[in-house]
Amino acid sequence: DTERVALITLGDLLLHTERAGEAEEAYRDALARPAPPVVRAEAAWRLAQSLLQRGKVPEALELCRETASGLTGDEEVLRAQLGVVRSRAHLMLSEFGQATAVADEACAAAERIAGVAPDVAGAVRARAYWVLGVVARLRGKPDEATGWLRRAAEAARGAGLGEVTGRALFNMAAIALELGKIGQAEQLLADALAEARQVGDGYGIGRILHALGTARVAAGKPDEAMKLFADAHGLKTRMGDPLGAANSEHALALVMLSQGRAEDARALLARILVSTEELGERRARAHYLDSLAMVDLVDGDQRAAQHHLADAAAIAAEVDNPSLRASVSIHRALALLASGDLAAAAAAARDGAQQVAGADAGLYVTVSIEHAALAACMALVSGDRAAAAASAADMASRASKAGDVRYGEAARRISAAIASAADGPAPPAATLPRLLWVSGDR
């Protein structure tokens, strides 16, 4: 028993550090020792939490289910702890409905155990509120998400869970970034970084470095962004976070594309798709496929782009993330336009417009900017130079309001192409994606 307690304590100490692999081994060793189901459950929910951080989501989910089935009805404290880890597993698999339902159950369980185990109840609430906040964020409900995340941060501070506090602040920063509120995002990221460093949360630090890189991309500073993405990737790799590392590589690939390094971007995205195939996270996979289609379009391979976008759209239809669906719809319309099929592009653009309208206040600002860019390109190819100029101006205004230098420059490139059409033919439709996504060749 003493050895088991020591192993669990060792795991708790190392869980969020660069020695997270040793934490997983310690929890596995503790769980392997013969003990009653109640005692094993203490190690099991911790091991499941460790597995989630290290990208082993299906194993974590099965461990939670198996352990809970061995408990009696009187062991509600352990059920609550297993439940809140299970809700996060569903979140990581983009199963948002199940994640919400299980998190709600965990919140109800926290109320029932608050009298006998107030500290555990506070920790369960903090983690469950965090799941509910992240789900709301991904469903395009920023106000609801911020409310849950604030409650998560408050509960986490009360429970002494610095890593959950930091991750709640990080997600609030991500919402601000997605809505184009760069200054607010950077302040929240600074607060999140302070929390993460205080408790040595390497996973949290990796995500914050990535988010700072995203802000640098929008600021038109790709070299600074690439360094931050590379640092984030290195840390996540050392932590054993394969999906997090892949997401940072994905961001690097998009910067490469913006620099005209299409083949480098393609090779990196292809490797990411292979390396993450077994992780089960569908939303990220749809983004990778969508980005690969962007590379195809810049290269002028509309057929490959449409193939990758069809795969991305199939996933997006199953995942409740309005901005993802809208982005894929916009890119499908752009691919059809680039191929010269104006009628099909117009139909796809109408679908994209419906997706944008449906997303409403939760739409990522970059998607709304690209929607304006699509309208400008459609009008240009159709020969309506006045409408094209108006849409390009709308794109520039949206980029300026969001402080997005990258898309501001793209708006100027598109405007220049529209102006040049006054003295001659419009640029070939196949070249328009390059105007949108490539800022310069290297």
KOLPA-102865 format. One record per residue (C-alpha): residue number from 1; residue in one letter; chain; x, y, z. Coordinates in nm, 3 decimals, padded with zeros to 5 digits. Layout:
N
PT   seq   type   mol         u         v         w
PT   NUM      a     A         X         Y         Z
...
//
This chain:
442
PT   seq   type   mol         u         v         w
PT     1      d     A    00.000    00.000    00.000
PT     2      t     A    00.282    00.239    00.086
PT     3      e     A    00.455    00.168   -00.243
PT     4      r     A    00.131    00.234   -00.431
PT     5      v     A    00.083    00.570   -00.256
PT     6      a     A    00.445    00.663   -00.332
PT     7      l     A    00.402    00.575   -00.700
PT     8      i     A    00.082    00.778   -00.729
PT     9      t     A    00.249    01.073   -00.559
PT    10      l     A    00.545    01.045   -00.797
PT    11      g     A    00.305    01.046   -01.090
PT    12      d     A    00.125    01.353   -00.953
PT    13      l     A    00.455    01.538   -00.922
PT    14      l     A    00.571    01.457   -01.276
PT    15      l     A    00.237    01.459   -01.460
PT    16      h     A    00.267    01.801   -01.626
PT    17      t     A    00.646    01.814   -01.663
PT    18      e     A    00.885    01.699   -01.933
PT    19      r     A    00.912    01.375   -01.732
PT    20      a     A    00.544    01.296   -01.803
PT    21      g     A    00.646    00.959   -01.945
PT    22      e     A    00.776    00.863   -01.601
PT    23      a     A    00.445    00.978   -01.450
PT    24      e     A    00.259    00.741   -01.681
PT    25      e     A    00.491    00.454   -01.583
PT    26      a     A    00.441    00.529   -01.214
PT    27      y     A    00.062    00.527   -01.247
PT    28      r     A    00.075    00.202   -01.447
PT    29      d     A    00.293    00.044   -01.180
PT    30      a     A    00.055    00.157   -00.907
PT    31      l     A   -00.245    00.020   -01.098
PT    32      a     A   -00.075   -00.315   -01.162
PT    33      r     A   -00.048   -00.396   -00.790
PT    34      p     A   -00.326   -00.617   -00.652
PT    35      a     A   -00.589   -00.413   -00.468
PT    36      p     A   -00.967   -00.378   -00.424
PT    37      p     A   -01.152   -00.188   -00.703
PT    38      v     A   -01.181    00.126   -00.492
PT    39      v     A   -00.806    00.147   -00.437
PT    40      r     A   -00.732    00.069   -00.802
PT    41      a     A   -00.968    00.347   -00.913
PT    42      e     A   -00.747    00.608   -00.741
PT    43      a     A   -00.462    00.510   -00.972
PT    44      a     A   -00.687    00.450   -01.273
PT    45      w     A   -00.835    00.798   -01.307
PT    46      r     A   -00.489    00.952   -01.270
PT    47      l     A   -00.344    00.717   -01.532
PT    48      a     A   -00.633    00.803   -01.766
PT    49      q     A   -00.559    01.173   -01.723
PT    50      s     A   -00.194    01.106   -01.807
PT    51      l     A   -00.290    00.903   -02.114
PT    52      l     A   -00.505    01.188   -02.246
PT    53      q     A   -00.214    01.429   -02.229
PT    54      r     A    00.002    01.182   -02.419
PT    55      g     A   -00.246    01.130   -02.703
PT    56      k     A   -00.369    00.785   -02.594
PT    57      v     A   -00.734    00.885   -02.588
PT    58      p     A   -00.911    00.554   -02.672
PT    59      e     A   -00.707    00.373   -02.405
PT    60      a     A   -00.793    00.640   -02.148
PT    61      l     A   -01.163    00.622   -02.232
PT    62      e     A   -01.171    00.244   -02.204
PT    63      l     A   -00.982    00.255   -01.873
PT    64      c     A   -01.237    00.497   -01.727
PT    65      r     A   -01.530    00.285   -01.841
PT    66      e     A   -01.377   -00.041   -01.719
PT    67      t     A   -01.284    00.103   -01.380
PT    68      a     A   -01.625    00.266   -01.325
PT    69      s     A   -01.800   -00.064   -01.401
PT    70      g     A   -01.617   -00.226   -01.109
PT    71      l     A   -01.735    00.030   -00.853
PT    72      t     A   -02.045    00.004   -00.636
PT    73      g     A   -02.312    00.270   -00.606
PT    74      d     A   -02.158    00.408   -00.285
PT    75      e     A   -01.832    00.519   -00.444
PT    76      e     A   -01.955    00.842   -00.598
PT    77      v     A   -01.635    01.037   -00.533
PT    78      l     A   -01.435    00.806   -00.758
PT    79      r     A   -01.714    00.793   -01.015
PT    80      a     A   -01.705    01.172   -01.034
PT    81      q     A   -01.327    01.175   -01.084
PT    82      l     A   -01.346    00.908   -01.354
PT    83      g     A   -01.639    01.085   -01.518
PT    84      v     A   -01.469    01.419   -01.555
PT    85      v     A   -01.166    01.254   -01.717
PT    86      r     A   -01.401    01.064   -01.949
PT    87      s     A   -01.570    01.390   -02.054
PT    88      r     A   -01.233    01.528   -02.158
PT    89      a     A   -01.164    01.212   -02.360
PT    90      h     A   -01.487    01.262   -02.553
PT    91      l     A   -01.388    01.625   -02.612
PT    92      m     A   -01.053    01.516   -02.754
PT    93      l     A   -01.235    01.281   -02.994
PT    94      s     A   -01.458    01.573   -03.108
PT    95      e     A   -01.759    01.394   -02.955
PT    96      f     A   -01.900    01.717   -02.819
PT    97      g     A   -02.247    01.589   -02.729
PT    98      q     A   -02.107    01.307   -02.518
PT    99      a     A   -01.844    01.535   -02.365
PT   100      t     A   -02.115    01.778   -02.253
PT   101      a     A   -02.343    01.505   -02.118
PT   102      v     A   -02.067    01.341   -01.914
PT   103      a     A   -01.940    01.680   -01.786
PT   104      d     A   -02.294    01.766   -01.675
PT   105      e     A   -02.310    01.434   -01.489
PT   106      a     A   -01.977    01.513   -01.322
PT   107      c     A   -02.108    01.855   -01.213
PT   108      a     A   -02.416    01.690   -01.061
PT   109      a     A   -02.194    01.437   -00.884
PT   110      a     A   -01.978    01.721   -00.749
PT   111      e     A   -02.287    01.870   -00.586
PT   112      r     A   -02.368    01.538   -00.419
PT   113      i     A   -02.018    01.482   -00.281
PT   114      a     A   -01.946    01.842   -00.179
PT   115      g     A   -02.046    01.776    00.182
PT   116      v     A   -01.816    01.478    00.231
PT   117      a     A   -01.531    01.565   -00.008
PT   118      p     A   -01.531    01.941   -00.075
PT   119      d     A   -01.180    01.947   -00.223
PT   120      v     A   -01.258    01.670   -00.472
PT   121      a     A   -01.588    01.837   -00.559
PT   122      g     A   -01.406    02.163   -00.635
PT   123      a     A   -01.154    01.985   -00.856
PT   124      v     A   -01.427    01.797   -01.042
PT   125      r     A   -01.621    02.120   -01.099
PT   126      a     A   -01.311    02.298   -01.230
PT   127      r     A   -01.234    02.026   -01.483
PT   128      a     A   -01.599    01.982   -01.587
PT   129      y     A   -01.653    02.358   -01.634
PT   130      w     A   -01.335    02.362   -01.846
PT   131      v     A   -01.472    02.088   -02.073
PT   132      l     A   -01.805    02.271   -02.106
PT   133      g     A   -01.619    02.592   -02.189
PT   134      v     A   -01.402    02.434   -02.457
PT   135      v     A   -01.702    02.259   -02.614
PT   136      a     A   -01.892    02.589   -02.628
PT   137      r     A   -01.588    02.758   -02.782
PT   138      l     A   -01.560    02.494   -03.055
PT   139      r     A   -01.934    02.512   -03.119
PT   140      g     A   -01.900    02.882   -03.197
PT   141      k     A   -02.055    03.017   -02.875
PT   142      p     A   -01.786    03.252   -02.741
PT   143      d     A   -01.995    03.423   -02.472
PT   144      e     A   -02.116    03.094   -02.327
PT   145      a     A   -01.764    02.954   -02.349
PT   146      t     A   -01.613    03.251   -02.166
PT   147      g     A   -01.869    03.215   -01.889
PT   148      w     A   -01.782    02.850   -01.833
PT   149      l     A   -01.409    02.915   -01.855
PT   150      r     A   -01.428    03.193   -01.596
PT   151      r     A   -01.613    02.956   -01.364
PT   152      a     A   -01.347    02.691   -01.434
PT   153      a     A   -01.066    02.932   -01.345
PT   154      e     A   -01.241    03.036   -01.024
PT   155      a     A   -01.309    02.676   -00.919
PT   156      a     A   -00.954    02.574   -01.011
PT   157      r     A   -00.803    02.849   -00.798
PT   158      g     A   -01.016    02.734   -00.505
PT   159      a     A   -00.906    02.374   -00.559
PT   160      g     A   -00.538    02.464   -00.604
PT   161      l     A   -00.533    02.337   -00.963
PT   162      g     A   -00.292    02.580   -01.125
PT   163      e     A   -00.275    02.386   -01.450
PT   164      v     A   -00.655    02.407   -01.495
PT   165      t     A   -00.648    02.778   -01.413
PT   166      g     A   -00.383    02.834   -01.679
PT   167      r     A   -00.567    02.627   -01.939
PT   168      a     A   -00.893    02.812   -01.876
PT   169      l     A   -00.711    03.142   -01.931
PT   170      f     A   -00.548    02.997   -02.243
PT   171      n     A   -00.885    02.907   -02.393
PT   172      m     A   -01.021    03.253   -02.318
PT   173      a     A   -00.717    03.387   -02.502
PT   174      a     A   -00.788    03.151   -02.793
PT   175      i     A   -01.142    03.289   -02.814
PT   176      a     A   -01.004    03.643   -02.826
PT   177      l     A   -00.761    03.543   -03.103
PT   178      e     A   -01.038    03.378   -03.302
PT   179      l     A   -01.249    03.694   -03.277
PT   180      g     A   -00.959    03.919   -03.379
PT   181      k     A   -00.903    04.075   -03.036
PT   182      i     A   -00.526    04.046   -03.045
PT   183      g     A   -00.441    04.278   -02.753
PT   184      q     A   -00.686    04.106   -02.519
PT   185      a     A   -00.555    03.766   -02.630
PT   186      e     A   -00.193    03.856   -02.560
PT   187      q     A   -00.278    03.977   -02.206
PT   188      l     A   -00.468    03.656   -02.130
PT   189      l     A   -00.180    03.451   -02.271
PT   190      a     A    00.063    03.634   -02.044
PT   191      d     A   -00.160    03.550   -01.744
PT   192      a     A   -00.191    03.188   -01.858
PT   193      l     A    00.185    03.160   -01.904
PT   194      a     A    00.245    03.287   -01.550
PT   195      e     A    00.008    03.021   -01.412
PT   196      a     A    00.163    02.746   -01.623
PT   197      r     A    00.519    02.834   -01.524
PT   198      q     A    00.429    02.852   -01.156
PT   199      v     A    00.317    02.488   -01.156
PT   200      g     A    00.560    02.365   -01.424
PT   201      d     A    00.283    02.277   -01.669
PT   202      g     A    00.479    02.192   -01.982
PT   203      y     A    00.167    02.099   -02.178
PT   204      g     A    00.012    02.437   -02.105
PT   205      i     A    00.333    02.624   -02.190
PT   206      g     A    00.352    02.446   -02.527
PT   207      r     A   -00.002    02.552   -02.616
PT   208      i     A    00.065    02.911   -02.509
PT   209      l     A    00.380    02.931   -02.722
PT   210      h     A    00.173    02.806   -03.015
PT   211      a     A   -00.096    03.070   -02.955
PT   212      l     A    00.168    03.343   -02.936
PT   213      g     A    00.295    03.219   -03.273
PT   214      t     A   -00.057    03.251   -03.415
PT   215      a     A   -00.067    03.612   -03.297
PT   216      r     A    00.271    03.677   -03.465
PT   217      v     A    00.137    03.533   -03.794
PT   218      a     A   -00.155    03.777   -03.784
PT   219      a     A    00.089    04.060   -03.706
PT   220      g     A    00.277    03.985   -04.028
PT   221      k     A    00.588    03.854   -03.851
PT   222      p     A    00.630    03.502   -03.993
PT   223      d     A    00.990    03.450   -03.877
PT   224      e     A    00.896    03.519   -03.513
PT   225      a     A    00.593    03.294   -03.556
PT   226      m     A    00.799    03.008   -03.693
PT   227      k     A    01.037    03.022   -03.399
PT   228      l     A    00.746    03.009   -03.153
PT   229      f     A    00.584    02.720   -03.341
PT   230      a     A    00.916    02.534   -03.349
PT   231      d     A    00.966    02.589   -02.975
PT   232      a     A    00.610    02.471   -02.908
PT   233      h     A    00.661    02.165   -03.127
PT   234      g     A    00.984    02.073   -02.950
PT   235      l     A    00.830    02.104   -02.605
PT   236      k     A    00.517    01.910   -02.700
PT   237      t     A    00.730    01.635   -02.852
PT   238      r     A    00.936    01.606   -02.535
PT   239      m     A    00.613    01.595   -02.332
PT   240      g     A    00.476    01.308   -02.542
PT   241      d     A    00.187    01.514   -02.684
PT   242      p     A    00.160    01.390   -03.046
PT   243      l     A   -00.153    01.583   -03.141
PT   244      g     A   -00.023    01.906   -02.992
PT   245      a     A    00.308    01.860   -03.175
PT   246      a     A    00.122    01.795   -03.501
PT   247      n     A   -00.086    02.110   -03.456
PT   248      s     A    00.230    02.318   -03.422
PT   249      e     A    00.377    02.153   -03.734
PT   250      h     A    00.049    02.233   -03.911
PT   251      a     A    00.092    02.599   -03.822
PT   252      l     A    00.450    02.586   -03.950
PT   253      a     A    00.326    02.440   -04.280
PT   254      l     A    00.086    02.732   -04.329
PT   255      v     A    00.367    02.982   -04.272
PT   256      m     A    00.578    02.791   -04.528
PT   257      l     A    00.290    02.820   -04.774
PT   258      s     A    00.268    03.196   -04.714
PT   259      q     A    00.638    03.217   -04.804
PT   260      g     A    00.585    03.035   -05.133
PT   261      r     A    00.736    02.710   -05.005
PT   262      a     A    00.446    02.498   -05.126
PT   263      e     A    00.638    02.171   -05.160
PT   264      d     A    00.782    02.200   -04.808
PT   265      a     A    00.432    02.269   -04.676
PT   266      r     A    00.288    01.974   -04.870
PT   267      a     A    00.550    01.731   -04.740
PT   268      l     A    00.495    01.842   -04.381
PT   269      l     A    00.115    01.818   -04.404
PT   270      a     A    00.135    01.473   -04.563
PT   271      r     A    00.356    01.355   -04.276
PT   272      i     A    00.117    01.502   -04.019
PT   273      l     A   -00.181    01.320   -04.173
PT   274      v     A    00.004    00.988   -04.147
PT   275      s     A    00.140    01.042   -03.795
PT   276      t     A   -00.198    01.141   -03.648
PT   277      e     A   -00.417    00.889   -03.828
PT   278      e     A   -00.462    00.664   -03.524
PT   279      l     A   -00.522    00.939   -03.266
PT   280      g     A   -00.894    00.968   -03.340
PT   281      e     A   -00.920    01.349   -03.327
PT   282      r     A   -01.139    01.440   -03.626
PT   283      r     A   -01.155    01.820   -03.607
PT   284      a     A   -00.778    01.857   -03.636
PT   285      r     A   -00.770    01.609   -03.924
PT   286      a     A   -01.027    01.815   -04.115
PT   287      h     A   -00.806    02.122   -04.070
PT   288      y     A   -00.501    01.933   -04.198
PT   289      l     A   -00.691    01.819   -04.508
PT   290      d     A   -00.825    02.171   -04.565
PT   291      s     A   -00.472    02.312   -04.545
PT   292      l     A   -00.343    02.049   -04.787
PT   293      a     A   -00.614    02.166   -05.029
PT   294      m     A   -00.483    02.522   -04.988
PT   295      v     A   -00.141    02.400   -05.098
PT   296      d     A   -00.303    02.223   -05.396
PT   297      l     A   -00.477    02.544   -05.499
PT   298      v     A   -00.160    02.750   -05.476
PT   299      d     A    00.008    02.485   -05.694
PT   300      g     A   -00.279    02.497   -05.943
PT   301      d     A   -00.395    02.140   -05.879
PT   302      q     A   -00.769    02.201   -05.844
PT   303      r     A   -00.862    01.832   -05.877
PT   304      a     A   -00.647    01.731   -05.579
PT   305      a     A   -00.778    02.029   -05.384
PT   306      q     A   -01.138    01.925   -05.444
PT   307      h     A   -01.056    01.569   -05.333
PT   308      h     A   -00.897    01.686   -05.007
PT   309      l     A   -01.179    01.934   -04.945
PT   310      a     A   -01.441    01.662   -04.994
PT   311      d     A   -01.268    01.457   -04.724
PT   312      a     A   -01.248    01.761   -04.496
PT   313      a     A   -01.615    01.845   -04.558
PT   314      a     A   -01.722    01.491   -04.466
PT   315      i     A   -01.553    01.528   -04.127
PT   316      a     A   -01.678    01.884   -04.080
PT   317      a     A   -02.035    01.765   -04.133
PT   318      e     A   -01.996    01.534   -03.831
PT   319      v     A   -01.818    01.781   -03.600
PT   320      d     A   -02.013    02.066   -03.441
PT   321      n     A   -01.764    02.341   -03.526
PT   322      p     A   -01.931    02.616   -03.736
PT   323      s     A   -01.610    02.792   -03.832
PT   324      l     A   -01.459    02.469   -03.966
PT   325      r     A   -01.765    02.402   -04.182
PT   326      a     A   -01.767    02.760   -04.311
PT   327      s     A   -01.396    02.757   -04.389
PT   328      v     A   -01.417    02.432   -04.586
PT   329      s     A   -01.721    02.563   -04.777
PT   330      i     A   -01.536    02.882   -04.872
PT   331      h     A   -01.232    02.686   -04.989
PT   332      r     A   -01.450    02.449   -05.193
PT   333      a     A   -01.602    02.747   -05.373
PT   334      l     A   -01.256    02.891   -05.434
PT   335      a     A   -01.137    02.556   -05.574
PT   336      l     A   -01.430    02.541   -05.816
PT   337      l     A   -01.368    02.902   -05.917
PT   338      a     A   -00.999    02.831   -05.977
PT   339      s     A   -01.096    02.535   -06.198
PT   340      g     A   -01.309    02.765   -06.416
PT   341      d     A   -01.650    02.626   -06.316
PT   342      l     A   -01.817    02.956   -06.231
PT   343      a     A   -02.168    02.814   -06.194
PT   344      a     A   -02.060    02.543   -05.948
PT   345      a     A   -01.844    02.798   -05.764
PT   346      a     A   -02.144    03.029   -05.728
PT   347      a     A   -02.353    02.746   -05.582
PT   348      a     A   -02.076    02.656   -05.340
PT   349      a     A   -02.032    03.023   -05.248
PT   350      r     A   -02.403    03.042   -05.159
PT   351      d     A   -02.355    02.742   -04.931
PT   352      g     A   -02.053    02.913   -04.776
PT   353      a     A   -02.257    03.229   -04.721
PT   354      q     A   -02.521    03.026   -04.536
PT   355      q     A   -02.251    02.868   -04.319
PT   356      v     A   -02.106    03.211   -04.240
PT   357      a     A   -02.448    03.353   -04.155
PT   358      g     A   -02.528    03.052   -03.936
PT   359      a     A   -02.206    03.086   -03.738
PT   360      d     A   -02.298    03.445   -03.646
PT   361      a     A   -02.099    03.591   -03.353
PT   362      g     A   -01.895    03.276   -03.305
PT   363      l     A   -01.734    03.288   -03.647
PT   364      y     A   -01.354    03.305   -03.645
PT   365      v     A   -01.246    03.640   -03.784
PT   366      t     A   -01.014    03.477   -04.039
PT   367      v     A   -01.311    03.291   -04.189
PT   368      s     A   -01.511    03.613   -04.228
PT   369      i     A   -01.211    03.777   -04.396
PT   370      e     A   -01.169    03.485   -04.638
PT   371      h     A   -01.542    03.499   -04.714
PT   372      a     A   -01.500    03.861   -04.825
PT   373      a     A   -01.196    03.754   -05.032
PT   374      l     A   -01.405    03.485   -05.203
PT   375      a     A   -01.673    03.741   -05.289
PT   376      a     A   -01.408    03.968   -05.441
PT   377      c     A   -01.262    03.685   -05.651
PT   378      m     A   -01.607    03.568   -05.765
PT   379      a     A   -01.700    03.919   -05.878
PT   380      l     A   -01.365    03.969   -06.052
PT   381      v     A   -01.397    03.648   -06.254
PT   382      s     A   -01.760    03.737   -06.335
PT   383      g     A   -01.649    04.072   -06.475
PT   384      d     A   -01.811    04.290   -06.209
PT   385      r     A   -01.512    04.501   -06.117
PT   386      a     A   -01.712    04.742   -05.897
PT   387      a     A   -01.849    04.459   -05.682
PT   388      a     A   -01.504    04.302   -05.668
PT   389      a     A   -01.352    04.629   -05.546
PT   390      a     A   -01.625    04.667   -05.282
PT   391      s     A   -01.565    04.314   -05.149
PT   392      a     A   -01.188    04.368   -05.146
PT   393      a     A   -01.243    04.687   -04.946
PT   394      d     A   -01.466    04.491   -04.706
PT   395      m     A   -01.189    04.233   -04.668
PT   396      a     A   -00.933    04.506   -04.597
PT   397      s     A   -01.164    04.669   -04.340
PT   398      r     A   -01.220    04.342   -04.157
PT   399      a     A   -00.846    04.268   -04.153
PT   400      s     A   -00.767    04.617   -04.025
PT   401      k     A   -01.027    04.595   -03.748
PT   402      a     A   -00.878    04.261   -03.637
PT   403      g     A   -00.521    04.391   -03.660
PT   404      d     A   -00.443    04.115   -03.910
PT   405      v     A   -00.153    04.245   -04.117
PT   406      r     A   -00.127    03.920   -04.314
PT   407      y     A   -00.479    03.942   -04.456
PT   408      g     A   -00.449    04.318   -04.497
PT   409      e     A   -00.162    04.254   -04.737
PT   410      a     A   -00.367    03.990   -04.917
PT   411      a     A   -00.650    04.240   -04.958
PT   412      r     A   -00.406    04.483   -05.121
PT   413      r     A   -00.285    04.214   -05.361
PT   414      i     A   -00.642    04.131   -05.461
PT   415      s     A   -00.726    04.501   -05.498
PT   416      a     A   -00.423    04.547   -05.723
PT   417      a     A   -00.540    04.257   -05.941
PT   418      i     A   -00.885    04.415   -05.965
PT   419      a     A   -00.736    04.751   -06.061
PT   420      s     A   -00.517    04.592   -06.328
PT   421      a     A   -00.825    04.434   -06.485
PT   422      a     A   -00.941    04.783   -06.584
PT   423      d     A   -00.664    04.802   -06.845
PT   424      g     A   -00.674    04.443   -06.963
PT   425      p     A   -00.809    04.095   -06.892
PT   426      a     A   -00.866    03.975   -06.537
PT   427      p     A   -00.595    03.750   -06.394
PT   428      p     A   -00.653    03.377   -06.454
PT   429      a     A   -00.886    03.231   -06.193
PT   430      a     A   -00.627    02.963   -06.111
PT   431      t     A   -00.389    03.231   -05.979
PT   432      l     A   -00.633    03.384   -05.728
PT   433      p     A   -00.559    03.146   -05.436
PT   434      r     A   -00.192    03.250   -05.453
PT   435      l     A   -00.299    03.615   -05.412
PT   436      l     A   -00.487    03.519   -05.097
PT   437      w     A   -00.236    03.292   -04.925
PT   438      v     A    00.115    03.362   -05.055
PT   439      s     A    00.281    03.681   -04.939
PT   440      g     A    00.622    03.624   -05.094
PT   441      d     A    00.846    03.358   -05.247
PT   442      r     A    01.170    03.239   -05.090
//
